[in-house]
């Protein structure tokens, strides 16, 4: 039996390389694929705004280039939203989904608050090392300030027109594991549990002593959670 294809999707402001430790841990069992969403890291921006629909197209393009009929998807933060959106819109391409630290509930007030945190001047002043990381990460993508601006626009659009409504979530038939850290300050355990419960084949895993940044997640614990959904038929 051939190993299952697994696609790893990064979060907002992120890059595929952030998921390298996870990819390395999964390669003994799965055929692992990674990509930078358009306008991030090594993927130049296209002549269109950041949208979940467009990021989902990036995943479809990766599958088509590789001749992959269907794959399991892991999405960190924003990547989890893209994964679930693709599972709903193109179910024939998605075998199963696991998300980590993904915020699924968006409204205008929440989006405005989160978009307001993407001010490059404030980031330079308050977290200069993070600004340096973003600058180095997004050089090919046209500069980190542009990534911030396009991400803020994405969030505001998400608040006004969230594609993952309760009705959409309820029609997703694939197995979905919603994973969240108990110290995540981006999404709560209660919100994650509510979404997992609304999914027809959803389950919830709470990682102990785990904050939001992927770099601070115990890869061994995460891999154990992923095997539970990716290895099931």
Secondary structure, 3 states (H helix, E strand, C coil): CCCCEEEEECCCCCCHHHHHHHHHHHCCCCEEEEECCCCECCECCCCCCCCHHHHHHHHHHHHHHHCCCCEEEEEECHHHHHHHHHHHHCHHHEEEEEEECCCCCCCHHHHHHHHCCCCHHHHHHHCHHHHHHHHHHCCCCCCHHHHHHHHHHHHHHHHHCCCCCHHHHHCCCCEEEEEEECCCCCCCHHHHHHHHHHCCCEEEEEECCCCCCHHHCCHHHHHHHHHHHHCCC
